[in-house]
Amino acid sequence: MSSTAIGVDDVFTTGSQFHNVGKFLRETGKAKELRGLVLARVPG
């Protein structure tokens, strides 16, 4: 499998959303990797 999914999020805080979505997509065979597009990041 060589598919790549793109995730879009409005605000990046801890990264757990991308982590969980990427893990789900890999485990179910839907995608090999997840690329993320974020509009803003919470400073920290």
C-alpha distance (Angstrom), angle and dihedral (degrees) to the residues before:
residue distance angle dihedral
M1 . . .
S2 3.76 . .
S3 3.78 103.9 .
T4 3.78 122.7 135.2
A5 3.81 124.2 -156.9
I6 3.78 124.5 -155.0
G7 3.80 119.7 -142.3
V8 3.79 122.1 -163.1
D9 3.79 122.8 -159.2
D10 3.78 129.5 173.9
V11 3.83 97.3 -146.3
F12 3.82 127.4 20.1
T13 3.80 113.0 -150.5
T14 3.80 115.2 149.5
G15 3.80 100.9 -7.7
S16 3.79 92.6 -124.4
Q17 3.82 92.6 123.1
F18 3.82 92.5 58.4
H19 3.80 91.1 41.6
N20 3.80 93.5 53.2
V21 3.80 95.2 43.0
G22 3.80 91.5 47.7
K23 3.79 91.8 48.6
F24 3.82 91.4 49.7
L25 3.81 93.1 48.5
R26 3.81 92.5 49.5
E27 3.82 94.2 45.2
T28 3.81 93.3 49.4
G29 3.79 93.4 44.2
K30 3.79 93.8 -118.1
A31 3.82 95.7 123.8
K32 3.77 139.9 1.4
E33 3.80 94.6 -143.8
L34 3.79 141.2 9.3
R35 3.79 122.9 -138.7
G36 3.78 117.9 -163.2
L37 3.76 133.8 -143.8
V38 3.81 114.3 -166.1
L39 3.79 126.2 -175.0
A40 3.83 97.4 -162.2
R41 3.79 139.2 5.6
V42 3.78 128.1 -145.8
P43 3.83 107.7 -125.0
G44 3.72 114.4 -120.3
